[in-house]
Amino acid sequence: MFSTPEAERRTGATAWAQAMLDFEAALVRAQARAGVVPPDAAERIAAHCRAEEFDLESIARRAVGSATPVIALVADLTALVGPADRPHVHVGATSQDVLDTAAMLVARRALRGVLADLRGAADRCAELAREHRGTLMIGRSLLQQALPTTFGRRCASWLTALDESADALDRVVAERLAVQLGGPAGTLGSLGDRGTAVLGHLAAELGLAEPVLPWHTDRTRVAELAGALGAVAGALGKIALDVELHAQTEVGELAEGGSGGSSAMPHKQNPAGSVLITAAAHRVPGLVATLLAAMPQPHERAAGTWQAEWEPLTELLRLVAAASSGAERLLAGLRVRTDRMAANVELTAGLVMAESASAALRGALGGTEARQLVAELCGRVAERGGTLRSALLADERVRAVLSEPEVVAATEPADHLGSAGAFVDRALARHDLGGNR
């Protein structure tokens, strides 16, 4: 429920092991290009950098003794290669170089699917915004009916949040996921004057960014990744919450396409997809906080705070993958009940048009008197029944300054949508521009 098959494959133990081995293979190839390791030795070592050749359970057990799986993994890799090649395994690197780079590779591989799902969900939001640009519904503030809006305007808000959070995550993936290579103290001392050359070749081998210098205890890259994932989860959680609220029996404006049945109540159609997205979104901030809390790390290498990042990052990737995949399915099957939207606009007998009525009276009566008069009439409608329009038409003070067509115009919800349509168009234009990049 809180991951996807692809995310499990991309972030599981085998994926992490393969990412670490990809670092080792890229390292010897980079060192061969820099003249540190013989090219034929590099290729023989790289040929063994395949996770299926390793006993991952054994590596996991031995990792406890050193607080890192890298030492056991490197020992097993060294044992696999020929005696002549063993001196060239893991030259100049330290355990954190391997794991930090592996984390960047795991994140990049997992986030390809996430970004694709986010784009798919955004495309569906764009379709809904375009289709319902003029579909009248009531806007709500503090969970109460406020003013008329359109469902297209709501979908445009979802769309913009998805586009912007996906773009931010895409930028992190493209620019901030970097290789790590610094050796035990961040100087690459054992590589002499060829350290920076190896770093550049390593970045090219793995297709990751080349950092200015090792970032062992500078965790801004991890923090940016966590923050971007947190923002995506928040945008997805907003959509799920809206669907849950609109799907309430008393509201009935939206419904999920799936079954969402109850184990005890056959009549129920629970918003199960939204529920899972909401659950994932609520778990994400704690994981982001853990990664941010781990940022202050001592000296050149951390003791505990670095190790604290691994599982929260993995869980964060899985939860966001589940939420983004779930959101695409949710939006693809979303059922929009325009009849209930129209009926709910009329639920307050026109009282939601009080602001518009005050504005119509303001020119003749002044702002304060207009508000007081409309408030008085709203109270009368709430107490005695009727509609705001009929109360305005029956009041002599109103009729002295407004004609019947003017009162009708002031109390027609569809005529008071302001820039809702323009905002929809702006969101669609931005989305279409992004899609053409």
Rosetta blueprint (number, residue, H / E / L):
1 M L
2 F L
3 S L
4 T L
5 P H
6 E H
7 A H
8 E H
9 R H
10 R H
11 T H
12 G L
13 A H
14 T H
15 A H
16 W H
17 A H
18 Q H
19 A H
20 M H
21 L H
22 D H
23 F H
24 E H
25 A H
26 A H
27 L H
28 V H
29 R H
30 A H
31 Q H
32 A H
33 R H
34 A L
35 G L
36 V L
37 V L
38 P L
39 P H
40 D H
41 A H
42 A H
43 E H
44 R H
45 I H
46 A H
47 A H
48 H L
49 C L
50 R L
51 A H
52 E H
53 E H
54 F L
55 D L
56 L H
57 E H
58 S H
59 I H
60 A H
61 R H
62 R H
63 A H
64 V H
65 G H
66 S H
67 A L
68 T L
69 P L
70 V H
71 I H
72 A H
73 L H
74 V H
75 A H
76 D H
77 L H
78 T H
79 A H
80 L H
81 V L
82 G L
83 P L
84 A L
85 D L
86 R H
87 P H
88 H H
89 V L
90 H L
91 V L
92 G L
93 A L
94 T L
95 S H
96 Q H
97 D H
98 V H
99 L H
100 D H
101 T H
102 A H
103 A H
104 M H
105 L H
106 V H
107 A H
108 R H
109 R H
110 A H
111 L H
112 R H
113 G H
114 V H
115 L H
116 A H
117 D H
118 L H
119 R H
120 G H
121 A H
122 A H
123 D H
124 R H
125 C H
126 A H
127 E H
128 L H
129 A H
130 R H
131 E H
132 H L
133 R L
134 G L
135 T L
136 L E
137 M E
138 I E
139 G E
140 R E
141 S E
142 L L
143 L L
144 Q E
145 Q E
146 A E
147 L E
148 P E
149 T E
150 T E
151 F H
152 G H
153 R H
154 R H
155 C H
156 A H
157 S H
158 W H
159 L H
160 T H
161 A H
162 L H
163 D H
164 E H
165 S H
166 A H
167 D H
168 A H
169 L H
170 D H
171 R H
172 V H
173 V H
174 A H
175 E H
176 R H
177 L L
178 A E
179 V L
180 Q L
181 L L
182 G L
183 G L
184 P L
185 A L
186 G L
187 T L
188 L L
189 G H
190 S H
191 L H
192 G H
193 D H
194 R H
195 G H
196 T H
197 A H
198 V H
199 L H
200 G H
201 H H
202 L H
203 A H
204 A H
205 E H
206 L H
207 G L
208 L L
209 A E
210 E L
211 P L
212 V L
213 L L
214 P L
215 W L
216 H L
217 T L
218 D L
219 R L
220 T H
221 R H
222 V H
223 A H
224 E H
225 L H
226 A H
227 G H
228 A H
229 L H
230 G H
231 A H
232 V H
233 A H
234 G H
235 A H
236 L H
237 G H
238 K H
239 I H
240 A H
241 L H
242 D H
243 V H
244 E H
245 L H
246 H H
247 A L
248 Q L
249 T L
250 E L
251 V L
252 G L
253 E L
254 L E
255 A E
256 E L
257 G L
258 G L
259 S L
260 G L
261 G L
262 S L
263 S L
264 A L
265 M L
266 P L
267 H L
268 K L
269 Q L
270 N L
271 P L
272 A H
273 G H
274 S H
275 V H
276 L H
277 I H
278 T H
279 A H
280 A H
281 A H
282 H H
283 R H
284 V H
285 P H
286 G H
287 L H
288 V H
289 A H
290 T H
291 L H
292 L H
293 A H
294 A L
295 M L
296 P L
297 Q L
298 P L
299 H L
300 E L
301 R L
302 A L
303 A L
304 G L
305 T L
306 W L
307 Q H
308 A H
309 E H
310 W H
311 E H
312 P H
313 L H
314 T H
315 E H
316 L H
317 L H
318 R H
319 L H
320 V H
321 A H
322 A H
323 A H
324 S H
325 S H
326 G H
327 A H
328 E H
329 R H
330 L H
331 L H
332 A H
333 G L
334 L L
335 R E
336 V E
337 R L
338 T H
339 D H
340 R H
341 M H
342 A H
343 A H
344 N H
345 V H
346 E L
347 L L
348 T L
349 A L
350 G L
351 L H
352 V H
353 M H
354 A H
355 E H
356 S H
357 A H
358 S H
359 A H
360 A H
361 L H
362 R H
363 G H
364 A H
365 L H
366 G L
367 G H
368 T H
369 E H
370 A H
371 R H
372 Q H
373 L H
374 V H
375 A H
376 E H
377 L H
378 C H
379 G H
380 R H
381 V H
382 A H
383 E H
384 R H
385 G L
386 G L
387 T L
388 L H
389 R H
390 S H
391 A H
392 L H
393 L H
394 A H
395 D L
396 E H
397 R H
398 V H
399 R H
400 A L
401 V L
402 L L
403 S L
404 E H
405 P H
406 E H
407 V H
408 V H
409 A H
410 A H
411 T L
412 E L
413 P H
414 A H
415 D H
416 H L
417 L L
418 G L
419 S L
420 A H
421 G H
422 A H
423 F H
424 V H
425 D H
426 R H
427 A H
428 L H
429 A H
430 R H
431 H H
432 D H
433 L H
434 G H
435 G H
436 N L
437 R L
